Amino acid sequence: MSRLENCKPINTWFKKLDTRPIVISGPSVVESEEQLLNTAKELKKVDQVKIFRAGVWKPQIAKKSFGDKGLDILQWLHQVKQETGLLTMVEVATPKHVEMCLRHNVDILWIGARTSSNPFSVQELASALHGMNVPVMVKNPINPDINLWIEALETINKAGISRLAAIHRGFYPFEKTRLRNIPKWEIPIELKSRFHNLPIICDPSHIAGGKKYVQEMTQKALDLNMDGLMFESQFNPTEAINDQEEQLSPKELDDVLRGVVCRLNSIDDIGENQLDQFRNQIDSVDAQLIELLAQRMNIVEEIGEYKSQKNMTILQLERWEKVREKGVELGNSLGLSEKFTTQLLRMIHKEAILKQNNVMNR
């Protein structure tokens, strides 16, 4: 049997998971019993929400959070199950977290991006999970390393976990963009193409970093036929101690879910379906290209300011020739024709000259 082939479809994990996409929601950080219970009761009213997630241990904000009251929070979560019937889900980062969650009948565990980035931590969790019949979801590592993500998934799978899923939450950006995390949709697409049986959940909240883009990222995830969605939500986000901009109120979440379109997850024409996957990959790369070009032009304007201060000419032919030569050389090594690379660089250079000219004529 090839790697991860024994992963079970997510709608078979529990009888309650009978819808598609599966929707997971809950607070980024549990702040109080009142906050937890009120949020769960409000989310219960959103028909599509089946799993209640709760941030019990948040090491990056430990001084502000209830991270040292994990036992109390797990008891509150048990009350959530009794009063709402929702399944519960908690992030674990240590074997002790696993032991505490299982002792309090948490339904699903997830491994966060920081933990999945560390193979040693993942192995420790796998050892703690060995022989345990509990579903586990693994978030992508912070950096866009698909092999590291696969390694984490396989390590948990080898511990006997077949109810296994991946969570796509985007990747830490090298430069600031409009989103908190760069989606790089081609990576979850590639993961799905390698492991057809592996469920993939999308976390629009972490990708968007703010309410403004959550619906757009949600629609994109649905268009890519992801198996589920994971949102940060609490009943009063404006009073949250963490991630205020990311968290939706239950009403806002309901509006997002009502505003997106769930498309067919399969068609008869297999070739056409594959073509859509290729197009989605192109869309993702194109978006990154445009954002990088915008960043380049911002630097160009700074150069224009510098040249203006130093009374320098805009056109620097020697510099342009070096840019073109390096670009052509790199393009050739990557299979691009010299003509195409030169034309592309000329267009970029022309726009850069215009940008600098505008700066110097202000």
C-alpha positions as YAML, in Angstrom:
chain: A
units: angstrom
residues:
- id: 1
  name: MET
  ca: [0.00, 0.00, 0.00]
- id: 2
  name: SER
  ca: [1.40, 3.40, -0.98]
- id: 3
  name: ARG
  ca: [1.82, 6.21, 1.52]
- id: 4
  name: LEU
  ca: [-1.35, 7.68, 3.10]
- id: 5
  name: GLU
  ca: [-3.59, 5.41, 1.01]
- id: 6
  name: ASN
  ca: [-5.39, 4.15, 4.10]
- id: 7
  name: CYS
  ca: [-6.73, 7.60, 5.02]
- id: 8
  name: LYS
  ca: [-10.49, 7.53, 5.53]
- id: 9
  name: PRO
  ca: [-12.91, 10.07, 3.99]
- id: 10
  name: ILE
  ca: [-13.76, 12.71, 6.56]
- id: 11
  name: ASN
  ca: [-17.51, 12.11, 6.30]
- id: 12
  name: THR
  ca: [-16.93, 8.59, 7.68]
- id: 13
  name: TRP
  ca: [-15.15, 9.77, 10.83]
- id: 14
  name: PHE
  ca: [-18.39, 10.46, 12.73]
- id: 15
  name: LYS
  ca: [-22.08, 10.10, 11.87]
- id: 16
  name: LYS
  ca: [-22.54, 13.85, 12.35]
- id: 17
  name: LEU
  ca: [-20.13, 14.68, 9.52]
- id: 18
  name: ASP
  ca: [-22.70, 14.10, 6.79]
- id: 19
  name: THR
  ca: [-22.36, 17.39, 4.92]
- id: 20
  name: ARG
  ca: [-19.85, 18.82, 2.49]
- id: 21
  name: PRO
  ca: [-17.91, 20.90, 3.11]
- id: 22
  name: ILE
  ca: [-17.32, 20.09, 6.78]
- id: 23
  name: VAL
  ca: [-17.25, 23.36, 8.73]
- id: 24
  name: ILE
  ca: [-15.10, 23.80, 11.85]
- id: 25
  name: SER
  ca: [-15.31, 26.94, 13.96]
- id: 26
  name: GLY
  ca: [-14.50, 28.34, 17.38]
- id: 27
  name: PRO
  ca: [-12.38, 30.84, 19.29]
- id: 28
  name: SER
  ca: [-8.70, 31.40, 18.62]
- id: 29
  name: VAL
  ca: [-8.08, 31.39, 22.36]
- id: 30
  name: VAL
  ca: [-10.37, 30.26, 25.17]
- id: 31
  name: GLU
  ca: [-10.56, 33.23, 27.52]
- id: 32
  name: SER
  ca: [-13.32, 32.23, 29.92]
- id: 33
  name: GLU
  ca: [-16.03, 29.67, 30.49]
- id: 34
  name: GLU
  ca: [-18.65, 32.25, 29.54]
- id: 35
  name: GLN
  ca: [-16.90, 33.09, 26.27]
- id: 36
  name: LEU
  ca: [-16.56, 29.42, 25.36]
- id: 37
  name: LEU
  ca: [-20.12, 28.38, 26.11]
- id: 38
  name: ASN
  ca: [-21.74, 31.46, 24.55]
- id: 39
  name: THR
  ca: [-19.69, 31.02, 21.36]
- id: 40
  name: ALA
  ca: [-20.58, 27.33, 21.12]
- id: 41
  name: LYS
  ca: [-24.29, 27.99, 21.61]
- id: 42
  name: GLU
  ca: [-24.27, 30.67, 18.90]
- id: 43
  name: LEU
  ca: [-22.30, 28.50, 16.48]
- id: 44
  name: LYS
  ca: [-24.75, 25.66, 17.05]
- id: 45
  name: LYS
  ca: [-27.34, 27.88, 15.33]
- id: 46
  name: VAL
  ca: [-25.18, 27.91, 12.16]
- id: 47
  name: ASP
  ca: [-26.39, 24.73, 10.48]
- id: 48
  name: GLN
  ca: [-23.17, 23.92, 8.63]
- id: 49
  name: VAL
  ca: [-20.93, 24.03, 11.72]
- id: 50
  name: LYS
  ca: [-20.31, 20.47, 12.91]
- id: 51
  name: ILE
  ca: [-17.03, 20.77, 14.83]
- id: 52
  name: PHE
  ca: [-16.22, 23.25, 17.60]
- id: 53
  name: ARG
  ca: [-12.52, 24.14, 17.72]
- id: 54
  name: ALA
  ca: [-10.93, 25.79, 20.73]
- id: 55
  name: GLY
  ca: [-7.45, 27.22, 21.30]
- id: 56
  name: VAL
  ca: [-6.50, 25.80, 24.70]
- id: 57
  name: TRP
  ca: [-2.72, 26.22, 24.57]
- id: 58
  name: LYS
  ca: [-1.36, 29.27, 22.72]
- id: 59
  name: PRO
  ca: [2.36, 29.56, 23.56]
- id: 60
  name: GLN
  ca: [2.92, 32.75, 21.54]
- id: 61
  name: ILE
  ca: [0.53, 34.67, 23.83]
- id: 62
  name: ALA
  ca: [0.82, 32.60, 27.00]
- id: 63
  name: LYS
  ca: [0.94, 35.64, 29.28]
- id: 64
  name: LYS
  ca: [-2.46, 36.82, 28.06]
- id: 65
  name: SER
  ca: [-4.23, 33.52, 27.58]
- id: 66
  name: PHE
  ca: [-5.70, 30.81, 29.76]
- id: 67
  name: GLY
  ca: [-2.93, 28.47, 28.54]
- id: 68
  name: ASP
  ca: [-2.08, 27.39, 32.11]
- id: 69
  name: LYS
  ca: [-5.71, 26.42, 32.78]
- id: 70
  name: GLY
  ca: [-5.90, 23.63, 30.21]
- id: 71
  name: LEU
  ca: [-7.63, 21.26, 32.61]
- id: 72
  name: ASP
  ca: [-10.43, 23.74, 33.32]
- id: 73
  name: ILE
  ca: [-10.90, 24.47, 29.62]
- id: 74
  name: LEU
  ca: [-11.11, 20.79, 28.72]
- id: 75
  name: GLN
  ca: [-13.83, 20.37, 31.34]
- id: 76
  name: TRP
  ca: [-15.68, 23.33, 29.83]
- id: 77
  name: LEU
  ca: [-15.33, 21.71, 26.40]
- id: 78
  name: HIS
  ca: [-16.94, 18.56, 27.75]
- id: 79
  name: GLN
  ca: [-19.85, 20.74, 28.81]
- id: 80
  name: VAL
  ca: [-19.99, 22.18, 25.28]
- id: 81
  name: LYS
  ca: [-20.42, 18.65, 23.90]
- id: 82
  name: GLN
  ca: [-23.22, 17.91, 26.32]
- id: 83
  name: GLU
  ca: [-25.12, 21.15, 25.74]
- id: 84
  name: THR
  ca: [-24.69, 21.56, 21.96]
- id: 85
  name: GLY
  ca: [-23.90, 18.12, 20.56]
- id: 86
  name: LEU
  ca: [-21.03, 19.61, 18.56]
- id: 87
  name: LEU
  ca: [-17.86, 17.61, 18.08]
- id: 88
  name: THR
  ca: [-14.83, 19.16, 19.80]
- id: 89
  name: MET
  ca: [-11.35, 19.82, 18.43]
- id: 90
  name: VAL
  ca: [-8.17, 21.04, 20.17]
- id: 91
  name: GLU
  ca: [-4.63, 21.87, 19.05]
- id: 92
  name: VAL
  ca: [-1.92, 19.75, 20.69]
- id: 93
  name: ALA
  ca: [1.81, 20.47, 20.78]
- id: 94
  name: THR
  ca: [3.13, 18.03, 23.39]
- id: 95
  name: PRO
  ca: [2.46, 14.43, 24.49]
- id: 96
  name: LYS
  ca: [0.98, 15.85, 27.71]
- id: 97
  name: HIS
  ca: [-1.58, 17.79, 25.65]
- id: 98
  name: VAL
  ca: [-2.53, 14.57, 23.85]
- id: 99
  name: GLU
  ca: [-2.95, 12.68, 27.11]
- id: 100
  name: MET
  ca: [-5.13, 15.42, 28.65]
- id: 101
  name: CYS
  ca: [-7.33, 15.74, 25.56]
- id: 102
  name: LEU
  ca: [-7.93, 12.02, 25.27]
- id: 103
  name: ARG
  ca: [-8.72, 11.77, 28.98]
- id: 104
  name: HIS
  ca: [-11.41, 14.43, 28.51]
- id: 105
  name: ASN
  ca: [-12.87, 12.84, 25.36]
- id: 106
  name: VAL
  ca: [-11.89, 15.55, 22.88]
- id: 107
  name: ASP
  ca: [-13.11, 14.22, 19.53]
- id: 108
  name: ILE
  ca: [-10.41, 15.52, 17.14]
- id: 109
  name: LEU
  ca: [-6.84, 16.76, 17.64]
- id: 110
  name: TRP
  ca: [-4.92, 19.10, 15.38]
- id: 111
  name: ILE
  ca: [-1.22, 19.82, 15.07]
- id: 112
  name: GLY
  ca: [-0.35, 23.46, 14.47]
- id: 113
  name: ALA
  ca: [1.95, 25.00, 11.87]
- id: 114
  name: ARG
  ca: [4.79, 25.67, 14.30]
- id: 115
  name: THR
  ca: [4.73, 22.09, 15.54]
- id: 116
  name: SER
  ca: [4.44, 20.50, 12.09]
- id: 117
  name: SER
  ca: [7.56, 22.46, 11.12]
- id: 118
  name: ASN
  ca: [9.58, 20.45, 13.67]
- id: 119
  name: PRO
  ca: [10.00, 16.72, 12.83]
- id: 120
  name: PHE
  ca: [11.17, 15.98, 16.39]
- id: 121
  name: SER
  ca: [7.99, 17.42, 17.90]
- id: 122
  name: VAL
  ca: [5.85, 15.55, 15.37]
- id: 123
  name: GLN
  ca: [7.59, 12.28, 16.24]
- id: 124
  name: GLU
  ca: [6.93, 12.85, 19.95]
- id: 125
  name: LEU
  ca: [3.25, 13.39, 19.22]
- id: 126
  name: ALA
  ca: [3.16, 10.29, 17.00]
- id: 127
  name: SER
  ca: [4.58, 8.20, 19.83]
- id: 128
  name: ALA
  ca: [1.91, 9.56, 22.18]
- id: 129
  name: LEU
  ca: [-0.81, 8.80, 19.61]
- id: 130
  name: HIS
  ca: [0.37, 5.26, 18.85]
- id: 131
  name: GLY
  ca: [-2.55, 2.85, 19.18]
- id: 132
  name: MET
  ca: [-5.05, 5.65, 19.88]
- id: 133
  name: ASN
  ca: [-8.20, 5.70, 17.78]
- id: 134
  name: VAL
  ca: [-8.52, 9.47, 17.45]
- id: 135
  name: PRO
  ca: [-8.75, 11.65, 14.30]
- id: 136
  name: VAL
  ca: [-5.85, 14.04, 13.72]
- id: 137
  name: MET
  ca: [-5.47, 17.03, 11.41]
- id: 138
  name: VAL
  ca: [-2.05, 18.45, 10.52]
- id: 139
  name: LYS
  ca: [-1.56, 22.07, 9.50]
- id: 140
  name: ASN
  ca: [1.00, 22.95, 6.85]
- id: 141
  name: PRO
  ca: [4.42, 24.09, 8.13]
- id: 142
  name: ILE
  ca: [5.03, 27.83, 8.36]
- id: 143
  name: ASN
  ca: [7.24, 27.82, 5.25]
- id: 144
  name: PRO
  ca: [6.08, 26.38, 1.87]
- id: 145
  name: ASP
  ca: [7.78, 22.99, 2.14]
- id: 146
  name: ILE
  ca: [5.44, 20.29, 0.84]
- id: 147
  name: ASN
  ca: [7.87, 17.50, 1.69]
- id: 148
  name: LEU
  ca: [8.01, 18.61, 5.33]
- id: 149
  name: TRP
  ca: [4.20, 18.65, 5.41]
- id: 150
  name: ILE
  ca: [4.04, 15.16, 3.90]
- id: 151
  name: GLU
  ca: [6.64, 13.92, 6.37]
- id: 152
  name: ALA
  ca: [4.52, 15.15, 9.29]
- id: 153
  name: LEU
  ca: [1.38, 13.51, 7.86]
- id: 154
  name: GLU
  ca: [3.17, 10.23, 7.24]
- id: 155
  name: THR
  ca: [4.68, 10.19, 10.72]
- id: 156
  name: ILE
  ca: [1.22, 10.49, 12.28]
- id: 157
  name: ASN
  ca: [-0.21, 7.96, 9.82]
- id: 158
  name: LYS
  ca: [2.49, 5.41, 10.74]
- id: 159
  name: ALA
  ca: [1.36, 5.69, 14.36]
- id: 160
  name: GLY
  ca: [-1.86, 4.00, 13.27]
- id: 161
  name: ILE
  ca: [-3.96, 7.12, 12.64]
- id: 162
  name: SER
  ca: [-6.10, 6.55, 9.53]
- id: 163
  name: ARG
  ca: [-8.64, 9.27, 10.29]
- id: 164
  name: LEU
  ca: [-6.13, 11.85, 9.13]
- id: 165
  name: ALA
  ca: [-6.49, 15.18, 7.32]
- id: 166
  name: ALA
  ca: [-4.32, 18.10, 6.23]
- id: 167
  name: ILE
  ca: [-5.15, 21.73, 7.03]
- id: 168
  name: HIS
  ca: [-4.05, 24.38, 4.55]
- id: 169
  name: ARG
  ca: [-3.56, 27.66, 6.45]
- id: 170
  name: GLY
  ca: [-1.18, 29.42, 4.07]
- id: 171
  name: PHE
  ca: [2.52, 30.22, 4.46]
- id: 172
  name: TYR
  ca: [4.46, 32.95, 6.19]
- id: 173
  name: PRO
  ca: [5.18, 35.72, 3.65]
- id: 174
  name: PHE
  ca: [8.70, 36.97, 3.04]
- id: 175
  name: GLU
  ca: [7.27, 40.38, 2.17]
- id: 176
  name: LYS
  ca: [4.06, 41.93, 3.47]
- id: 177
  name: THR
  ca: [1.02, 41.29, 1.25]
- id: 178
  name: ARG
  ca: [-2.69, 42.06, 1.51]
- id: 179
  name: LEU
  ca: [-3.16, 38.67, 3.20]
- id: 180
  name: ARG
  ca: [-1.67, 37.45, 6.48]
- id: 181
  name: ASN
  ca: [-0.35, 34.27, 4.87]
- id: 182
  name: ILE
  ca: [0.41, 33.53, 1.22]
- id: 183
  name: PRO
  ca: [-2.05, 30.84, 0.04]
- id: 184
  name: LYS
  ca: [0.22, 29.22, -2.57]
- id: 185
  name: TRP
  ca: [-2.77, 27.13, -3.66]
- id: 186
  name: GLU
  ca: [-0.52, 25.00, -5.87]
- id: 187
  name: ILE
  ca: [0.86, 23.26, -2.76]
- id: 188
  name: PRO
  ca: [-2.43, 21.80, -1.43]
- id: 189
  name: ILE
  ca: [-3.35, 21.00, -5.05]
- id: 190
  name: GLU
  ca: [-0.12, 19.05, -5.40]
- id: 191
  name: LEU
  ca: [-0.73, 17.33, -2.06]
- id: 192
  name: LYS
  ca: [-4.18, 16.22, -3.20]
- id: 193
  name: SER
  ca: [-2.86, 15.05, -6.56]
- id: 194
  name: ARG
  ca: [-0.32, 12.82, -4.79]
- id: 195
  name: PHE
  ca: [-2.68, 11.47, -2.11]
- id: 196
  name: HIS
  ca: [-6.21, 11.27, -3.43]
- id: 197
  name: ASN
  ca: [-7.62, 9.77, -0.22]
- id: 198
  name: LEU
  ca: [-6.24, 12.48, 2.06]
- id: 199
  name: PRO
  ca: [-8.92, 14.99, 3.16]
- id: 200
  name: ILE
  ca: [-7.80, 18.62, 3.00]
- id: 201
  name: ILE
  ca: [-9.32, 21.37, 5.12]
- id: 202
  name: CYS
  ca: [-8.77, 25.06, 4.35]
- id: 203
  name: ASP
  ca: [-8.33, 27.68, 7.08]
- id: 204
  name: PRO
  ca: [-9.50, 30.96, 5.44]
- id: 205
  name: SER
  ca: [-9.12, 32.86, 8.73]
- id: 206
  name: HIS
  ca: [-5.36, 32.38, 8.92]
- id: 207
  name: ILE
  ca: [-4.84, 32.99, 5.22]
- id: 208
  name: ALA
  ca: [-6.92, 36.18, 5.18]
- id: 209
  name: GLY
  ca: [-5.74, 37.68, 8.44]
- id: 210
  name: GLY
  ca: [-8.83, 39.88, 8.47]
- id: 211
  name: LYS
  ca: [-12.56, 39.68, 7.84]
- id: 212
  name: LYS
  ca: [-12.26, 41.58, 4.55]
- id: 213
  name: TYR
  ca: [-10.80, 38.64, 2.63]
- id: 214
  name: VAL
  ca: [-12.36, 35.65, 4.43]
- id: 215
  name: GLN
  ca: [-15.21, 35.15, 1.97]
- id: 216
  name: GLU
  ca: [-12.86, 35.42, -1.03]
- id: 217
  name: MET
  ca: [-10.53, 32.78, 0.42]
- id: 218
  name: THR
  ca: [-13.49, 30.60, 1.37]
- id: 219
  name: GLN
  ca: [-14.83, 30.66, -2.18]
- id: 220
  name: LYS
  ca: [-11.40, 29.84, -3.57]
- id: 221
  name: ALA
  ca: [-11.13, 26.84, -1.24]
- id: 222
  name: LEU
  ca: [-14.55, 25.60, -2.33]
- id: 223
  name: ASP
  ca: [-13.66, 26.09, -5.99]
- id: 224
  name: LEU
  ca: [-10.62, 23.87, -5.36]
- id: 225
  name: ASN
  ca: [-12.92, 21.18, -3.96]
- id: 226
  name: MET
  ca: [-11.47, 21.14, -0.47]
- id: 227
  name: ASP
  ca: [-13.20, 18.83, 1.97]
- id: 228
  name: GLY
  ca: [-13.78, 21.32, 4.75]
- id: 229
  name: LEU
  ca: [-13.32, 24.82, 6.15]
- id: 230
  name: MET
  ca: [-11.92, 26.00, 9.47]
- id: 231
  name: PHE
  ca: [-12.81, 29.43, 10.85]
- id: 232
  name: GLU
  ca: [-11.85, 31.41, 13.94]
- id: 233
  name: SER
  ca: [-15.02, 32.69, 15.56]
- id: 234
  name: GLN
  ca: [-16.35, 33.91, 18.89]
- id: 235
  name: PHE
  ca: [-19.53, 35.60, 20.00]
- id: 236
  name: ASN
  ca: [-17.88, 39.01, 20.58]
- id: 237
  name: PRO
  ca: [-14.69, 39.33, 18.47]
- id: 238
  name: THR
  ca: [-14.12, 43.00, 19.36]
- id: 239
  name: GLU
  ca: [-13.31, 41.98, 22.94]
- id: 240
  name: ALA
  ca: [-10.99, 39.10, 22.00]
- id: 241
  name: ILE
  ca: [-7.48, 39.16, 23.48]
- id: 242
  name: ASN
  ca: [-6.01, 37.66, 20.31]
- id: 243
  name: ASP
  ca: [-6.61, 37.85, 16.55]
- id: 244
  name: GLN
  ca: [-9.50, 40.32, 16.80]
- id: 245
  name: GLU
  ca: [-9.37, 41.06, 13.07]
- id: 246
  name: GLU
  ca: [-9.43, 37.37, 12.10]
- id: 247
  name: GLN
  ca: [-12.32, 36.19, 14.22]
- id: 248
  name: LEU
  ca: [-15.86, 36.30, 12.91]
- id: 249
  name: SER
  ca: [-18.96, 36.48, 15.03]
- id: 250
  name: PRO
  ca: [-21.26, 33.48, 14.49]
- id: 251
  name: LYS
  ca: [-23.60, 35.78, 12.54]
- id: 252
  name: GLU
  ca: [-20.75, 36.95, 10.30]
- id: 253
  name: LEU
  ca: [-19.72, 33.35, 9.74]
- id: 254
  name: ASP
  ca: [-23.26, 32.44, 8.74]
- id: 255
  name: ASP
  ca: [-23.26, 35.33, 6.26]
- id: 256
  name: VAL
  ca: [-19.97, 34.13, 4.74]
- id: 257
  name: LEU
  ca: [-21.27, 30.59, 4.32]
- id: 258
  name: ARG
  ca: [-24.51, 31.83, 2.77]
- id: 259
  name: GLY
  ca: [-22.57, 34.08, 0.41]
- id: 260
  name: VAL
  ca: [-20.36, 31.43, -1.19]
- id: 261
  name: VAL
  ca: [-21.21, 28.96, -3.94]
- id: 262
  name: CYS
  ca: [-20.65, 25.24, -3.44]
- id: 263
  name: ARG
  ca: [-19.89, 23.78, -6.84]
- id: 264
  name: LEU
  ca: [-20.10, 20.15, -7.99]
- id: 265
  name: ASN
  ca: [-17.20, 18.13, -6.64]
- id: 266
  name: SER
  ca: [-17.05, 15.88, -9.69]
- id: 267
  name: ILE
  ca: [-18.02, 15.84, -13.34]
- id: 268
  name: ASP
  ca: [-18.23, 13.13, -15.98]
- id: 269
  name: ASP
  ca: [-15.49, 14.63, -18.13]
- id: 270
  name: ILE
  ca: [-12.29, 13.72, -16.23]
- id: 271
  name: GLY
  ca: [-10.12, 15.68, -18.66]
- id: 272
  name: GLU
  ca: [-12.07, 18.88, -18.08]
- id: 273
  name: ASN
  ca: [-11.76, 18.46, -14.33]
- id: 274
  name: GLN
  ca: [-7.99, 18.10, -14.63]
- id: 275
  name: LEU
  ca: [-7.88, 21.22, -16.80]
- id: 276
  name: ASP
  ca: [-9.55, 23.16, -13.98]
- id: 277
  name: GLN
  ca: [-6.81, 22.03, -11.61]
- id: 278
  name: PHE
  ca: [-4.13, 23.28, -14.02]
- id: 279
  name: ARG
  ca: [-5.95, 26.61, -14.36]
- id: 280
  name: ASN
  ca: [-6.17, 26.99, -10.59]
- id: 281
  name: GLN
  ca: [-2.42, 26.43, -10.36]
- id: 282
  name: ILE
  ca: [-1.87, 29.12, -13.00]
- id: 283
  name: ASP
  ca: [-4.17, 31.54, -11.16]
- id: 284
  name: SER
  ca: [-2.18, 31.04, -7.97]
- id: 285
  name: VAL
  ca: [1.17, 31.64, -9.68]
- id: 286
  name: ASP
  ca: [-0.21, 34.67, -11.57]
- id: 287
  name: ALA
  ca: [-1.38, 36.25, -8.32]
- id: 288
  name: GLN
  ca: [2.07, 35.81, -6.82]
- id: 289
  name: LEU
  ca: [3.70, 37.28, -9.94]
- id: 290
  name: ILE
  ca: [1.54, 40.39, -9.77]
- id: 291
  name: GLU
  ca: [2.22, 40.89, -6.07]
- id: 292
  name: LEU
  ca: [5.97, 40.50, -6.64]
- id: 293
  name: LEU
  ca: [5.87, 42.98, -9.53]
- id: 294
  name: ALA
  ca: [4.05, 45.46, -7.32]
- id: 295
  name: GLN
  ca: [6.75, 45.05, -4.67]
- id: 296
  name: ARG
  ca: [9.42, 45.60, -7.35]
- id: 297
  name: MET
  ca: [7.78, 48.84, -8.46]
- id: 298
  name: ASN
  ca: [7.67, 50.08, -4.87]
- id: 299
  name: ILE
  ca: [11.44, 49.63, -4.73]
- id: 300
  name: VAL
  ca: [11.75, 51.36, -8.11]
- id: 301
  name: GLU
  ca: [9.99, 54.43, -6.68]
- id: 302
  name: GLU
  ca: [12.45, 54.49, -3.78]
- id: 303
  name: ILE
  ca: [15.30, 54.37, -6.31]
- id: 304
  name: GLY
  ca: [13.68, 57.29, -8.14]
- id: 305
  name: GLU
  ca: [13.63, 59.30, -4.90]
- id: 306
  name: TYR
  ca: [17.31, 58.52, -4.34]
- id: 307
  name: LYS
  ca: [18.31, 59.48, -7.88]
- id: 308
  name: SER
  ca: [16.38, 62.73, -7.57]
- id: 309
  name: GLN
  ca: [18.17, 63.60, -4.34]
- id: 310
  name: LYS
  ca: [21.56, 62.80, -5.88]
- id: 311
  name: ASN
  ca: [20.74, 64.52, -9.19]
- id: 312
  name: MET
  ca: [21.32, 61.32, -11.16]
- id: 313
  name: THR
  ca: [19.91, 60.36, -14.58]
- id: 314
  name: ILE
  ca: [17.02, 57.91, -14.67]
- id: 315
  name: LEU
  ca: [18.34, 55.67, -17.43]
- id: 316
  name: GLN
  ca: [21.39, 53.61, -16.39]
- id: 317
  name: LEU
  ca: [22.24, 51.52, -19.48]
- id: 318
  name: GLU
  ca: [25.03, 49.52, -17.85]
- id: 319
  name: ARG
  ca: [22.70, 48.46, -15.04]
- id: 320
  name: TRP
  ca: [19.94, 47.56, -17.52]
- id: 321
  name: GLU
  ca: [22.28, 45.32, -19.51]
- id: 322
  name: LYS
  ca: [23.33, 43.47, -16.38]
- id: 323
  name: VAL
  ca: [19.66, 42.92, -15.43]
- id: 324
  name: ARG
  ca: [18.85, 41.65, -18.91]
- id: 325
  name: GLU
  ca: [21.88, 39.32, -19.08]
- id: 326
  name: LYS
  ca: [21.21, 37.79, -15.66]
- id: 327
  name: GLY
  ca: [17.53, 37.41, -16.46]
- id: 328
  name: VAL
  ca: [18.18, 35.72, -19.80]
- id: 329
  name: GLU
  ca: [20.72, 33.38, -18.22]
- id: 330
  name: LEU
  ca: [18.30, 32.37, -15.46]
- id: 331
  name: GLY
  ca: [15.44, 32.05, -17.96]
- id: 332
  name: ASN
  ca: [17.48, 29.76, -20.18]
- id: 333
  name: SER
  ca: [18.32, 27.53, -17.22]
- id: 334
  name: LEU
  ca: [14.60, 27.24, -16.45]
- id: 335
  name: GLY
  ca: [13.53, 26.48, -20.01]
- id: 336
  name: LEU
  ca: [12.40, 29.96, -21.07]
- id: 337
  name: SER
  ca: [13.39, 31.34, -24.47]
- id: 338
  name: GLU
  ca: [15.76, 34.31, -24.65]
- id: 339
  name: LYS
  ca: [13.22, 36.23, -26.74]
- id: 340
  name: PHE
  ca: [10.45, 35.79, -24.18]
- id: 341
  name: THR
  ca: [12.63, 36.71, -21.19]
- id: 342
  name: THR
  ca: [14.04, 39.78, -22.96]
- id: 343
  name: GLN
  ca: [10.58, 41.03, -23.95]
- id: 344
  name: LEU
  ca: [9.30, 40.55, -20.43]
- id: 345
  name: LEU
  ca: [12.24, 42.36, -18.86]
- id: 346
  name: ARG
  ca: [11.93, 45.22, -21.37]
- id: 347
  name: MET
  ca: [8.29, 45.74, -20.39]
- id: 348
  name: ILE
  ca: [9.21, 45.77, -16.72]
- id: 349
  name: HIS
  ca: [12.13, 48.14, -17.38]
- id: 350
  name: LYS
  ca: [9.91, 50.49, -19.37]
- id: 351
  name: GLU
  ca: [7.40, 50.67, -16.52]
- id: 352
  name: ALA
  ca: [10.25, 51.24, -14.06]
- id: 353
  name: ILE
  ca: [11.55, 54.19, -16.12]
- id: 354
  name: LEU
  ca: [8.06, 55.73, -16.17]
- id: 355
  name: LYS
  ca: [7.73, 55.25, -12.40]
- id: 356
  name: GLN
  ca: [11.07, 56.93, -11.72]
- id: 357
  name: ASN
  ca: [10.24, 59.74, -14.13]
- id: 358
  name: ASN
  ca: [6.98, 60.41, -12.29]
- id: 359
  name: VAL
  ca: [8.83, 60.50, -8.99]
- id: 360
  name: MET
  ca: [11.44, 62.96, -10.24]
- id: 361
  name: ASN
  ca: [8.81, 65.27, -11.76]
- id: 362
  name: ARG
  ca: [6.66, 65.58, -8.65]
...
